[in-house]
Amino acid sequence: MYSPTIVDRVTGHCGELVLRRADPHYEIIANGMFLMDTRAGDSERLLVRTAVAHMPGPRLLIGGLGVGFSLREALALGVESVVVVEREPAVIRWNAEFFGNPTADCVQADLVSWLHTTPTRFDAICLDIDNGPDWTLSEDNATLYSDAGLALLHSHLTPGGMLTVWSASASRTFESALRTRFPSVKTLSVDVPRGEPDVVFIAC
């Protein structure tokens, strides 16, 4: 059992962000709340793998870099065009400096603001913001999971495009909201060592 040590501490868009090392892994804490770590990543890889298996073209958008599981999976699957939007510059820097992840495909921006300004449509969007629809760090992130946010995401998908959403828990409310926008919605559960299973929502 390793006792975590603080590697870096910054003020981000959502408040205090702390990077801890618990050898051999890293953890990111936001305002005292555990957000993510480098231990597993099964559900994050499933988030991307499911989208890539069914997307009708080569363009993939990943909302939220995290610790890089989703981006690495997309690159390993040979996706031709990947854009990752991450609003915290420290998270991008930590990925490059500590996690050994490529960050050339990363755009440092707030996803909602960026979607309002880009005309690009994507064949799949993989959303992994905070801990899912029922556990967000800020009100602006919460709007992504609202009806207006889903309408915005839907407008940036090509015909037949896929939306996959990662969550730390099930959410009947969010699943119902998805069904108002997408004709096909299902969920996949991924067991984790402790707590509720992670959930991947799939909409197309």
C-alpha positions as CSV (number, residue, x, y, z in Angstrom):
1,M,0.0,0.0,0.0
2,Y,1.5,3.3,-1.1
3,S,0.9,6.6,0.6
4,P,0.2,9.2,-2.0
5,T,2.6,12.2,-2.4
6,I,1.7,15.5,-4.0
7,V,3.5,16.0,-7.3
8,D,1.8,19.2,-8.4
9,R,-0.9,21.6,-7.3
10,V,-2.6,24.2,-9.5
11,T,-5.7,26.4,-9.7
12,G,-7.8,25.3,-12.6
13,H,-11.2,26.3,-14.1
14,C,-13.0,24.1,-11.6
15,G,-10.9,25.2,-8.6
16,E,-7.9,23.4,-7.1
17,L,-6.4,20.5,-9.1
18,V,-3.9,18.2,-7.4
19,L,-1.7,15.6,-9.0
20,R,-0.7,12.8,-6.6
21,R,1.6,9.9,-7.0
22,A,0.8,6.6,-5.3
23,D,3.6,4.5,-6.8
24,P,3.4,3.3,-9.5
25,H,0.2,5.2,-10.3
26,Y,-1.0,8.8,-10.5
27,E,-4.2,10.3,-9.1
28,I,-6.0,13.6,-10.0
29,I,-8.0,15.3,-7.2
30,A,-10.3,18.2,-8.0
31,N,-11.4,20.4,-5.0
32,G,-10.8,17.5,-2.7
33,M,-12.8,15.0,-4.8
34,F,-11.1,12.0,-6.4
35,L,-11.5,12.4,-10.1
36,M,-9.4,9.8,-11.9
37,D,-6.2,7.7,-11.8
38,T,-4.0,5.7,-14.0
39,R,-4.8,2.3,-12.5
40,A,-7.3,0.6,-14.9
41,G,-9.1,2.4,-17.7
42,D,-11.2,-0.5,-18.9
43,S,-14.4,1.5,-19.2
44,E,-12.6,4.5,-20.8
45,R,-11.2,2.2,-23.5
46,L,-14.6,0.6,-24.0
47,L,-16.1,4.1,-24.5
48,V,-13.8,4.7,-27.5
49,R,-13.8,1.1,-28.8
50,T,-17.6,1.0,-29.0
51,A,-17.7,4.3,-30.9
52,V,-15.0,3.4,-33.3
53,A,-16.5,0.0,-34.1
54,H,-19.7,1.7,-35.4
55,M,-18.8,5.2,-36.6
56,P,-19.5,5.8,-40.3
57,G,-16.4,7.8,-41.0
58,P,-12.8,8.7,-39.8
59,R,-13.5,11.7,-37.6
60,L,-13.5,11.3,-33.8
61,L,-14.0,13.9,-31.0
62,I,-13.0,13.0,-27.5
63,G,-14.4,15.4,-24.8
64,G,-12.0,15.3,-21.8
65,L,-8.5,14.0,-21.9
66,G,-8.4,12.5,-18.4
67,V,-5.2,10.4,-17.9
68,G,-5.2,9.5,-21.6
69,F,-6.8,6.1,-21.7
70,S,-9.4,7.2,-24.4
71,L,-6.8,8.9,-26.6
72,R,-4.4,6.0,-26.5
73,E,-7.2,3.6,-27.4
74,A,-8.2,5.7,-30.4
75,L,-4.7,5.9,-31.6
76,A,-4.1,2.1,-31.1
77,L,-7.3,1.4,-33.2
78,G,-5.8,3.5,-36.0
79,V,-8.4,6.3,-36.0
80,E,-7.4,8.6,-38.8
81,S,-8.6,11.9,-37.3
82,V,-8.8,12.5,-33.6
83,V,-9.4,15.7,-31.7
84,V,-9.3,15.9,-27.9
85,V,-10.8,18.9,-26.2
86,E,-9.6,19.5,-22.6
87,R,-10.1,22.7,-20.7
88,E,-7.5,22.3,-18.0
89,P,-4.0,23.1,-19.3
90,A,-2.5,21.3,-16.3
91,V,-4.1,18.0,-17.3
92,I,-2.6,18.3,-20.8
93,R,0.8,19.1,-19.3
94,W,0.6,16.2,-16.8
95,N,-0.3,13.8,-19.6
96,A,2.8,14.8,-21.5
97,E,5.2,15.2,-18.6
98,F,4.1,12.4,-16.2
99,F,1.9,9.9,-18.1
100,G,3.9,9.7,-21.3
101,N,0.9,10.4,-23.5
102,P,0.9,12.2,-26.9
103,T,-0.8,15.6,-26.7
104,A,-0.5,16.8,-30.3
105,D,-4.2,16.1,-30.9
106,C,-5.3,18.1,-27.8
107,V,-7.2,21.4,-28.0
108,Q,-7.1,23.4,-24.8
109,A,-10.6,24.8,-24.6
110,D,-14.0,24.5,-22.8
111,L,-15.9,21.9,-24.8
112,V,-19.3,23.7,-24.7
113,S,-17.7,27.0,-25.9
114,W,-15.6,25.1,-28.5
115,L,-18.6,23.3,-29.9
116,H,-20.5,26.6,-30.3
117,T,-17.7,27.9,-32.5
118,T,-16.5,25.0,-34.6
119,P,-18.5,24.0,-37.8
120,T,-16.9,20.5,-37.8
121,R,-19.1,17.4,-37.6
122,F,-17.8,14.2,-36.3
123,D,-18.5,10.5,-37.0
124,A,-18.3,9.8,-33.3
125,I,-18.1,11.8,-30.1
126,C,-16.8,10.2,-26.9
127,L,-17.7,12.3,-23.8
128,D,-15.8,11.8,-20.5
129,I,-16.3,15.0,-18.5
130,D,-15.9,14.9,-14.7
131,N,-17.6,11.8,-13.2
132,G,-20.6,11.7,-15.5
133,P,-24.0,13.3,-15.8
134,D,-24.9,13.1,-12.1
135,W,-21.5,14.1,-10.7
136,T,-20.0,17.2,-12.3
137,L,-17.6,19.7,-10.9
138,S,-19.2,22.9,-12.2
139,E,-22.5,24.1,-13.6
140,D,-21.1,24.7,-17.1
141,N,-20.0,21.1,-17.3
142,A,-23.4,20.0,-16.2
143,T,-25.0,21.7,-19.2
144,L,-23.4,19.1,-21.4
145,Y,-25.7,16.5,-20.0
146,S,-28.8,18.7,-20.2
147,D,-31.2,18.7,-23.1
148,A,-29.5,21.7,-24.6
149,G,-26.1,20.0,-24.3
150,L,-27.4,16.9,-26.0
151,A,-28.9,19.0,-28.8
152,L,-25.5,20.6,-29.2
153,L,-23.6,17.3,-29.3
154,H,-26.2,15.9,-31.7
155,S,-25.8,18.8,-34.1
156,H,-22.1,18.0,-34.4
157,L,-22.6,14.4,-35.4
158,T,-22.7,13.2,-39.0
159,P,-25.7,11.1,-40.2
160,G,-25.3,7.7,-38.5
161,G,-22.8,9.2,-36.0
162,M,-22.3,7.7,-32.5
163,L,-22.3,9.4,-29.1
164,T,-20.8,7.5,-26.2
165,V,-20.8,8.9,-22.7
166,W,-18.7,7.7,-19.7
167,S,-20.2,7.8,-16.2
168,A,-19.1,6.6,-12.8
169,S,-22.7,5.4,-12.1
170,A,-26.0,4.6,-13.8
171,S,-28.4,7.5,-14.5
172,R,-32.0,6.8,-15.5
173,T,-32.6,10.5,-15.9
174,F,-29.8,10.9,-18.4
175,E,-30.7,7.8,-20.2
176,S,-34.2,9.1,-20.7
177,A,-32.8,12.4,-21.9
178,L,-30.7,10.6,-24.5
179,R,-33.8,8.7,-25.8
180,T,-35.5,12.1,-26.6
181,R,-32.6,12.8,-29.0
182,F,-31.5,9.5,-30.3
183,P,-33.5,6.6,-31.7
184,S,-31.1,3.9,-30.4
185,V,-29.8,4.0,-26.8
186,K,-28.2,1.3,-24.6
187,T,-25.9,1.1,-21.7
188,L,-22.9,-1.1,-20.9
189,S,-21.7,-1.7,-17.3
190,V,-18.0,-2.3,-16.3
191,D,-17.2,-3.7,-12.9
192,V,-14.6,-1.8,-10.9
193,P,-12.7,-2.9,-7.8
194,R,-14.8,-0.8,-5.4
195,G,-18.1,0.9,-5.6
196,E,-20.7,1.0,-8.4
197,P,-19.8,-0.2,-11.9
198,D,-18.8,2.3,-14.4
199,V,-21.3,2.9,-17.2
200,V,-21.0,3.7,-20.9
201,F,-24.0,5.2,-22.5
202,I,-24.2,4.5,-26.3
203,A,-26.5,6.6,-28.5
204,C,-26.7,6.6,-32.3
